[in-house]
Amino acid sequence: GRAKFAPGVTSKCPWCPLKDGFHHRAWICPHFAACRDHLTPAQLEMVPTLPSCLRNHGWPVVLPEWDVFARFLLSDDGFCRMSPVIPPTLGTPEPVTLFLDGTTAHPKEPKLRYAAWAVTVVPGGPGTLDNRVLMGGHVVGLCQSPFRAELTAMVCAVRWAVQRGQLVHLWSDCQGVVKGVQKLLQKRPLKRNRPHSDLWMFLQDLLAGHGSSLVKVFKVVSHGQVALATGPLEEWAYWHNNLTDRAAEDINQRRSADFWVAWTGLVKAVNLHRAMHVAILQVLLRTSRMAAADQVPAPPPQVVIPEAGVPQQVVPVTWM
């Protein structure tokens, strides 16, 4: 500790006979007992089981429960399926109307998120209320954001259209996705280092050939209420977008029993360790403030002032 670098300073604690150190001040020294009085008995029992980087320095660690849950997010469980019943009216030269939506549970908790998407078809086109789920699935990967769910739905819908050579009108309530697809349709360059570049590049490849002539995208207001629509077209769009949103939410909850066991365990672990982390940071902050307040300030440096009338030595300057 300090004795290794500062001469004349021992490793003994200034306030007790034991050896000084981060762990000693935070959890052992009786002088700092008041800095630990906010911890519960259960938290104090938990401290010796924690890694040194966390209990002595406040560095959070990756929870083992997260590793278990992450395996479910990284594995493709096969739930990316098309509807077993494809309406016969889709095999026409007329454009097919598709509504896309993505959803994320617990969007404000990145570690607890899980996302899904859905694509529904309107067989009769504008003006009809018939809505059927065409395809849907769970978002695969560690990034489970709402935007990635929306973008995944767009990628799957465009791939469906390109594989069949089918004209489609795609309606999405995500402005960022709609604008991004419109730029691709205009053959504008793609920023390769942007977020979700893997999906954007895949989408660019789908639209590179004749795919761009098959797709038109339209923006619909997110969660628009049918009763507040200003016209028949807006009312129709709100109706189908709300049904697609419900389909995505239903798909998002269709998970295996093992998934829910892992997610529930992660929720408990996150809440427990988050409270523990805050408590440890408070201990480290209090002990550092208390130690700084109790230390004797070092004497000011001595400044030597030359006596008056004594000439100072002048160093001659040599010119080259």
C-alpha positions in Angstrom: 0.0 0.0 0.0 1.2 3.4 0.9 4.4 2.2 2.6 5.7 0.8 -0.7 5.8 4.2 -2.4 6.0 6.9 0.4 9.1 6.7 2.6 8.5 7.1 6.3 4.9 5.8 6.0 3.9 2.4 7.3 1.2 0.1 6.2 -0.5 0.3 9.6 -3.9 1.8 9.7 -3.9 5.3 11.3 -7.0 4.5 13.3 -6.4 0.9 14.5 -3.5 -1.6 14.9 -4.4 -3.6 11.7 -2.9 -3.3 8.2 -4.5 -0.5 6.2 -6.1 -1.0 2.7 -9.3 -0.5 0.7 -10.9 -3.6 2.1 -9.9 -2.8 5.7 -11.3 0.7 5.7 -14.5 -0.3 3.9 -15.4 -3.4 5.8 -13.2 -4.0 8.9 -11.9 -0.9 10.6 -14.1 0.1 13.6 -13.3 3.8 12.9 -15.5 3.6 9.8 -18.3 1.5 11.3 -20.8 4.4 10.8 -20.1 4.3 7.1 -21.6 0.8 7.0 -24.7 1.4 9.1 -27.0 1.6 6.1 -26.4 -2.0 5.0 -28.9 -4.6 6.1 -27.7 -7.8 7.9 -28.4 -9.8 4.7 -26.2 -7.4 2.7 -23.4 -7.6 5.2 -23.4 -11.4 5.0 -23.3 -11.1 1.2 -20.2 -8.9 1.1 -17.6 -11.7 1.7 -19.0 -13.6 -1.2 -18.6 -10.8 -3.7 -15.6 -10.3 -6.0 -12.9 -8.0 -4.7 -13.4 -5.6 -7.6 -17.0 -5.0 -6.5 -16.8 -4.9 -2.7 -13.5 -3.0 -2.5 -13.7 -0.7 -5.6 -17.3 -0.6 -6.7 -16.8 -2.1 -10.1 -20.0 -4.0 -11.2 -19.6 -7.5 -12.6 -21.6 -9.5 -15.2 -24.2 -11.6 -13.4 -24.3 -15.4 -14.1 -28.0 -15.1 -14.5 -27.4 -12.8 -17.5 -25.3 -15.4 -19.1 -28.1 -17.9 -18.8 -30.7 -15.5 -20.2 -28.4 -14.3 -23.0 -28.3 -17.9 -24.4 -32.0 -17.7 -25.1 -31.7 -14.3 -26.8 -28.8 -15.6 -29.0 -30.4 -18.9 -30.0 -33.0 -19.0 -32.8 -35.8 -21.0 -31.3 -37.4 -21.3 -34.7 -40.2 -18.9 -33.9 -39.9 -17.0 -37.1 -42.8 -18.5 -39.0 -45.1 -17.7 -41.8 -48.8 -18.2 -41.4 -49.9 -21.7 -42.5 -52.8 -20.3 -44.4 -51.9 -17.8 -47.1 -54.9 -16.0 -48.5 -55.4 -17.0 -52.2 -56.0 -13.3 -53.2 -52.2 -12.7 -52.6 -51.3 -14.3 -55.9 -52.4 -11.3 -58.0 -50.5 -8.6 -59.9 -52.0 -6.0 -57.7 -50.0 -4.7 -54.7 -50.4 -6.5 -51.5 -50.9 -4.4 -48.3 -48.8 -5.4 -45.4 -48.7 -3.8 -41.9 -45.5 -4.2 -39.8 -44.8 -3.7 -36.2 -42.3 -4.5 -33.5 -42.6 -4.5 -29.7 -40.2 -4.8 -26.7 -41.1 -5.7 -23.2 -39.5 -3.6 -20.5 -37.9 -1.2 -22.9 -36.3 1.0 -20.1 -34.4 -2.0 -18.7 -31.8 -3.1 -21.3 -30.9 -6.3 -19.4 -34.5 -7.4 -19.1 -35.7 -6.7 -22.6 -37.1 -9.2 -25.0 -38.6 -8.2 -28.4 -40.7 -9.6 -31.2 -42.2 -8.5 -34.5 -45.2 -9.2 -36.6 -46.4 -8.7 -40.2 -50.1 -8.8 -41.1 -51.7 -8.8 -44.5 -54.9 -6.9 -45.6 -56.2 -9.2 -48.4 -58.8 -6.7 -49.6 -56.5 -3.7 -49.6 -57.4 -0.2 -48.5 -60.9 0.2 -47.2 -61.3 -3.4 -45.9 -61.1 -4.4 -42.2 -60.0 -8.0 -42.7 -56.5 -8.5 -41.1 -54.5 -11.7 -40.9 -51.1 -12.5 -39.4 -48.8 -13.4 -42.3 -45.6 -13.9 -40.3 -44.0 -13.1 -37.0 -41.1 -14.0 -34.7 -38.8 -13.2 -31.8 -35.8 -10.9 -32.3 -32.6 -12.8 -32.2 -29.5 -11.3 -30.6 -28.4 -9.3 -27.5 -29.9 -6.1 -28.8 -33.6 -6.3 -28.0 -34.6 -2.7 -28.7 -38.0 -1.6 -30.2 -36.2 -0.2 -33.2 -34.5 -3.5 -34.0 -37.8 -5.2 -33.7 -39.4 -2.8 -36.2 -36.4 -3.1 -38.6 -36.6 -6.9 -38.4 -40.2 -6.8 -39.4 -39.3 -4.7 -42.4 -36.5 -7.0 -43.5 -38.8 -10.1 -43.3 -41.6 -8.3 -45.2 -39.3 -7.1 -48.0 -37.6 -10.6 -48.2 -41.1 -12.1 -48.5 -42.0 -9.8 -51.4 -38.7 -10.2 -53.3 -38.8 -14.0 -53.0 -42.2 -14.1 -54.6 -41.8 -11.1 -57.0 -44.8 -9.6 -55.4 -45.7 -5.9 -55.4 -46.2 -4.7 -51.8 -47.3 -1.6 -49.9 -45.6 -1.7 -46.5 -47.1 0.3 -43.6 -44.9 1.0 -40.5 -45.3 3.2 -37.5 -41.5 3.6 -37.1 -40.3 6.8 -38.7 -36.7 5.9 -38.6 -37.3 2.6 -40.5 -39.5 4.2 -43.0 -37.0 7.0 -43.8 -34.2 4.5 -44.0 -36.0 2.3 -46.5 -37.0 5.4 -48.6 -33.3 6.3 -48.8 -32.4 2.8 -50.0 -35.2 3.0 -52.6 -33.6 6.2 -53.8 -30.2 4.4 -54.2 -28.6 6.7 -51.6 -25.4 5.3 -50.0 -25.7 3.4 -46.7 -23.6 4.2 -43.7 -21.9 1.0 -42.8 -21.0 1.9 -39.2 -24.5 2.9 -38.2 -26.4 1.0 -35.6 -28.1 -2.2 -36.8 -25.9 -2.1 -39.9 -26.2 -5.9 -40.3 -29.9 -5.6 -41.0 -29.6 -2.4 -43.1 -27.0 -4.1 -45.3 -29.2 -7.1 -45.7 -32.1 -4.9 -46.6 -29.9 -3.0 -49.1 -29.0 -6.3 -50.9 -32.7 -7.2 -51.1 -33.5 -3.9 -52.8 -30.4 -3.7 -55.0 -32.0 -5.4 -58.0 -35.6 -5.5 -59.0 -36.6 -5.5 -55.4 -36.7 -1.7 -55.3 -39.5 -1.8 -58.0 -41.6 -4.1 -55.8 -41.7 -2.1 -52.6 -43.4 1.1 -51.5 -43.4 2.2 -47.8 -45.9 4.4 -45.9 -45.8 5.9 -42.5 -48.7 5.4 -40.0 -49.1 7.1 -36.7 -48.1 4.8 -33.8 -50.9 3.8 -31.5 -53.4 6.1 -33.3 -56.9 5.9 -32.0 -59.5 5.0 -34.6 -62.0 7.4 -32.9 -59.6 10.3 -33.5 -59.0 9.6 -37.2 -59.5 12.6 -39.5 -60.6 10.6 -42.5 -61.5 7.1 -43.9 -57.9 6.3 -44.9 -56.5 7.3 -41.5 -59.2 5.3 -39.8 -58.4 2.3 -41.9 -54.6 2.6 -41.2 -55.1 3.0 -37.4 -57.3 -0.1 -37.4 -54.8 -2.4 -39.0 -51.8 -0.9 -37.2 -53.4 -1.6 -33.8 -54.2 -5.1 -34.8 -50.6 -5.7 -35.9 -49.3 -4.2 -32.7 -51.5 -6.6 -30.7 -50.2 -9.5 -32.8 -46.6 -8.6 -32.1 -47.3 -8.3 -28.3 -48.9 -11.7 -28.4 -46.0 -13.3 -30.2 -43.6 -11.7 -27.7 -45.3 -13.5 -24.8 -45.2 -16.9 -26.6 -42.0 -18.2 -24.9 -40.9 -21.5 -23.5 -41.1 -22.3 -19.9 -37.3 -22.4 -19.6 -37.2 -18.9 -21.0 -39.5 -17.6 -18.3 -37.5 -19.4 -15.6 -34.3 -17.7 -16.8 -35.9 -14.3 -17.1 -37.5 -14.4 -13.7 -34.2 -15.4 -12.1 -32.5 -12.5 -13.9 -35.1 -10.0 -12.6 -34.4 -11.1 -9.0 -30.7 -11.0 -9.5 -30.7 -7.6 -11.1 -32.8 -6.1 -8.3 -30.7 -7.7 -5.6 -27.3 -6.7 -7.1 -28.4 -3.3 -8.1 -29.3 -2.5 -4.5 -26.1 -4.1 -3.3 -24.0 -2.1 -5.7 -25.5 1.2 -4.6 -24.9 0.3 -1.0 -21.3 -0.5 -1.7 -20.7 2.7 -3.5 -22.2 4.6 -0.5 -19.7 2.8 1.8 -16.7 3.7 -0.4 -17.8 7.3 -0.7 -18.4 7.7 3.0 -15.1 6.1 4.0 -13.1 8.2 1.6 -14.8 11.5 2.8 -14.3 10.5 6.5 -10.6 9.6 6.0 -9.9 12.8 4.1 -11.6 14.9 6.9 -9.6 13.1 9.6 -6.2 13.4 8.0 -3.7 16.0 9.3 -2.9 18.5 6.5 0.7 18.4 5.3 2.8 21.5 6.3 3.2 24.1 3.6 6.5 24.0 1.6 9.3 26.3 2.8 10.1 29.2 0.5 13.6 30.6 0.8 13.6 34.4 0.3 17.1 35.9 -0.3 18.3 38.6 2.0 18.1 42.2 0.8 21.3 43.7 -0.5 22.9 40.4 -1.4 23.6 40.3 -5.2 22.4 37.3 -7.0 24.8 35.3 -9.3 24.4 36.3 -12.9 25.0 33.5 -15.5 26.6 35.0 -18.6 24.9 34.2 -21.9 27.1 32.9 -24.7 26.2 33.9 -28.2 26.9 31.5 -31.0 
